[in-house]
């Protein structure tokens, strides 16, 4: 009788441990599932805050003469990234642009790991010769290893939000339009912010290559 009771107790103990282990395992799996779900939601939320512009034209010809901006119709004035704009200094929050003479553009050193999560900033103050009613345009360069993101500000107000299109064509000019007309005055400030990007498609040094947020100009477009 004692042996039977002992066996029953052992069976119940084993069953209890088994149930406890099962509960622990289910709890762990549930936690992992919730973590993955949270990461997915966070990724979607971050992606939704960057909305690529649907108003752009991409030049079918590769950049051959770095000193030339391939003009679209209605371009009244071109503000060149690497000669007209003033670069904001690097700090704990911002990356910094560098002049890329090969493409006559400004870019960001994506090899710097801090710069992969920071925007670089450049600004230009309008003169009297740029006063008038214009639509603002933006000229970036396509890069096949990532779709860089750009923000265009007028007097600290966001007026353009652009993301380069996915492409296999490197260093082709991409022309964006804000779709808005602005009455520009002398003393107004135009500011460009850009950030690097990687699409995880081009292997490089044990990881993947990064696009460098290259851009060439802001354009003042006459009203059609």
C-alpha positions in Angstrom: 0.0 0.0 0.0 2.8 2.4 1.0 4.6 1.5 -2.3 1.5 2.3 -4.3 1.0 5.7 -2.5 4.7 6.5 -3.1 4.4 5.6 -6.8 1.3 7.8 -7.1 3.0 10.7 -5.4 6.0 10.4 -7.8 3.7 10.3 -10.8 1.8 13.4 -9.6 5.1 15.2 -8.9 6.3 14.3 -12.4 3.1 15.5 -13.9 3.3 18.7 -12.0 6.8 19.3 -13.2 5.8 18.5 -16.7 3.0 20.9 -16.5 5.2 23.6 -15.0 7.8 23.1 -17.7 5.1 23.2 -20.4 3.8 26.4 -18.9 7.2 27.9 -18.8 7.9 26.9 -22.4 4.6 28.4 -23.5 5.3 31.6 -21.6 8.7 31.9 -23.3 7.3 31.3 -26.8 4.6 33.8 -26.1 7.1 36.4 -25.0 9.3 35.7 -28.0 6.2 36.1 -30.3 5.2 39.3 -28.6 8.8 40.6 -29.0 8.8 39.8 -32.7 5.4 41.4 -33.1 6.6 44.5 -31.4 9.7 44.7 -33.6 7.5 44.3 -36.7 5.1 47.0 -35.5 8.0 49.3 -34.7 9.6 48.8 -38.1 6.3 49.5 -39.8 5.8 52.6 -37.7 9.3 53.9 -38.6 8.7 53.1 -42.3 5.4 55.0 -42.3 7.1 58.2 -41.1 9.2 58.3 -44.2 6.9 58.7 -47.2 8.6 58.7 -50.6 7.5 61.4 -53.0 5.4 60.3 -55.9 6.5 63.4 -57.9 9.9 62.7 -59.4 11.6 62.1 -62.7 14.7 60.1 -63.1 17.2 60.9 -65.9 17.8 57.9 -68.1 21.4 59.0 -68.8 24.1 58.4 -66.3 26.0 61.5 -65.0 28.9 62.0 -67.5 29.9 65.6 -66.8 29.9 66.3 -63.0 29.8 70.0 -63.5 26.6 70.0 -65.4 23.1 69.8 -64.0 20.7 68.3 -66.5 18.0 70.9 -66.5 14.3 70.2 -66.7 11.8 72.6 -68.2 10.8 75.6 -66.0 14.1 75.7 -64.0 14.7 79.4 -63.3 17.5 79.0 -60.7 19.8 76.2 -59.5 21.2 76.3 -56.0 24.2 74.0 -56.1 24.7 71.7 -53.1 28.5 71.8 -52.9 29.1 75.5 -53.8 26.0 77.5 -52.6 25.1 75.7 -49.4 26.7 76.1 -46.0 27.4 72.9 -44.2 26.3 72.6 -40.6 29.0 71.3 -38.3 28.9 67.8 -36.9 27.7 67.4 -33.4 26.3 64.6 -31.2 23.0 64.6 -33.1 24.0 65.4 -36.7 26.3 63.9 -39.3 28.1 66.2 -41.7 28.2 66.3 -45.5 31.4 66.0 -47.5 32.0 67.3 -51.0 32.2 64.5 -53.6 34.0 66.0 -56.6 33.5 62.8 -58.7 29.7 63.5 -58.8 29.8 67.2 -57.9 27.5 66.5 -55.0 27.3 66.4 -51.3 27.3 63.1 -49.6 27.7 61.5 -46.1 30.4 59.1 -45.0 28.4 55.9 -44.4 31.5 54.1 -43.1 31.0 56.2 -39.9 28.6 54.0 -37.9 27.2 57.0 -36.0 26.3 58.7 -39.3 24.0 55.8 -40.3 21.4 57.1 -37.9 22.0 60.8 -38.1 20.9 63.4 -40.6 23.5 65.8 -42.2 22.3 69.4 -42.7 23.1 72.2 -45.2 21.5 75.6 -45.6 21.3 78.5 -48.0 20.0 82.1 -47.5 18.1 83.6 -50.4 19.2 86.9 -51.9 17.2 89.6 -53.7 17.9 87.9 -57.1 15.9 84.9 -55.9 12.8 86.7 -54.8 9.5 85.7 -56.5 6.9 83.0 -56.7 8.4 79.6 -57.3 7.8 75.9 -56.9 10.8 74.3 -55.1 12.5 71.3 -56.7 15.2 69.0 -55.4 17.9 67.1 -57.3 19.4 63.9 -55.7 21.5 61.2 -57.2 20.3 57.6 -57.5 22.4 54.9 -55.7 21.7 51.2 -56.3 22.8 50.2 -52.8 20.2 52.2 -50.8 17.3 54.6 -51.0 18.4 57.7 -49.2 15.9 60.0 -47.6 15.9 63.8 -47.8 14.0 66.7 -46.1 13.6 70.2 -47.6 12.8 73.1 -45.2 11.8 76.7 -45.9 12.4 78.9 -42.9 12.4 75.7 -40.7 9.0 74.6 -42.1 9.1 71.1 -43.8 8.0 71.6 -47.4 9.5 68.5 -49.1 10.0 64.9 -48.0 11.7 62.8 -50.6 13.0 59.2 -50.8 15.2 58.1 -53.7 13.5 55.4 -55.9 14.7 51.8 -55.9 17.0 51.4 -58.9 19.9 49.6 -60.4 21.2 52.8 -62.0 24.0 54.5 -60.1 24.5 58.3 -60.1 21.5 59.2 -62.3 19.9 62.6 -61.4 16.5 62.3 -59.7 14.3 65.4 -59.9 11.7 65.9 -57.2 9.0 68.6 -57.0 7.3 69.8 -53.8 4.1 70.5 -55.7 3.7 73.8 -53.9 4.3 77.4 -54.9 6.1 79.7 -52.4 6.6 83.5 -52.3 10.3 83.7 -51.7 11.9 86.7 -50.1 15.5 87.8 -49.6 16.6 86.4 -46.2 14.5 83.3 -46.4 16.5 80.1 -45.5 16.4 76.9 -47.4 17.6 73.9 -45.5 18.3 70.3 -46.7 18.6 67.3 -44.4 19.8 63.9 -45.7 20.4 60.5 -44.3 22.2 57.4 -45.6 20.4 54.1 -46.4 21.2 50.5 -47.2 18.8 48.1 -48.9 20.8 45.1 -47.9 21.2 43.9 -51.5 24.9 44.7 -52.2 27.4 42.6 -50.1 30.4 44.6 -48.9 33.1 43.8 -46.3 31.1 41.2 -44.5 27.9 43.3 -44.5 26.1 45.4 -47.0 26.9 48.6 -49.0 25.3 51.9 -48.0 24.1 54.7 -50.2 25.6 58.0 -49.1 22.6 60.4 -49.4 24.1 62.2 -52.3 22.3 65.3 -53.7 23.2 68.0 -56.2 20.9 71.0 -55.9 17.7 72.7 -54.9 15.9 74.3 -57.9 13.5 77.2 -58.2 10.9 76.3 -60.8 8.7 78.8 -62.6 4.9 78.4 -62.3 3.5 76.6 -65.3 
